[in-house]
Amino acid sequence: MCGAEAWRRGSRWSDPRGARRRGVRALEGRGYTANNAVDVIDCATHTYRGSISGLEAVAGALVCEEQDLVFTSNRGENTVGIFPAEQEAALVKVKVGPRPNGLAYDPGRGLVVAANVGDPSRPGSFSISVVDVGAQAMVADIPVAGRTRWAVFDAEIGWFYVNIADPPQIAIVESGNPDHVARTFPVSARPARVGPGCGDPEAVLRVRWQGARRA
């Protein structure tokens, strides 16, 4: 499976650092949790195996099981980290927009989207960065209306969905034409996240249904 971060609060894996917030994703018996570094856990024994450092203020980790790839959003240095699973030494960092947070991946086209939370003191700093994994380069940085939350990729129709906090909306970037927001749809103003196990999963279904009707 590829495409969206899986976040769990208060997860039961053993982590000696006792992190307040963790993003957890498993790959072939290994889990990756995002704290101030990326911690690696053994999913079979629920034990801590080690850490991947050098990822300043890492906000989340995304795993593509199909391609054995791990991606990290490094807020403190405005980069996305990319490395093969179990080959942390091959880590590559790609510069993106301010303070990347949510990540989504299209394994077919090799594109990663980073939803950047930006800097509230800098008007216009909220954006969606698109990274070409093969080229190891950012190929687009798309302005959006407000602070982003999470992102998810819909492989069936080739759309990235990015949740915007204010104004509350879903921004859609088409993977085949990823240099602009193709369309937006309003969503509930209540706290909502887009992605597996999140608070408002109906939002993605509403977007797909409305988009199909308008196409």
HELIX and SHEET records of a PDB file:
HELIX    1   1 ARG A   75  GLU A   77  5                                   3    
HELIX    2   2 GLU A   88  ALA A   90  5                                   3    
HELIX    3   3 GLU A  202  ARG A  214  1                                  13    
SHEET    1   A 4 VAL A  24  LEU A  27  0                                        
SHEET    2   A 4 ARG A  30  ALA A  34 -1                                        
SHEET    3   A 4 VAL A  38  ASP A  42 -1                                        
SHEET    4   A 4 THR A  47  ILE A  52 -1                                        
SHEET    1   B 4 VAL A  58  CYS A  64  0                                        
SHEET    2   B 4 LEU A  69  ASN A  74 -1                                        
SHEET    3   B 4 THR A  79  PRO A  84 -1                                        
SHEET    4   B 4 VAL A  92  LYS A  95 -1                                        
SHEET    1   C 4 PRO A 100  ASP A 106  0                                        
SHEET    2   C 4 LEU A 111  ASN A 116 -1                                        
SHEET    3   C 4 SER A 127  ASP A 132 -1                                        
SHEET    4   C 4 ALA A 137  PRO A 143 -1                                        
SHEET    1   D 4 THR A 148  ASP A 154  0                                        
SHEET    2   D 4 TRP A 159  ILE A 164 -1                                        
SHEET    3   D 4 GLN A 169  GLU A 174 -1                                        
SHEET    4   D 4 ARG A 183  PRO A 186 -1                                        
END                                                                             
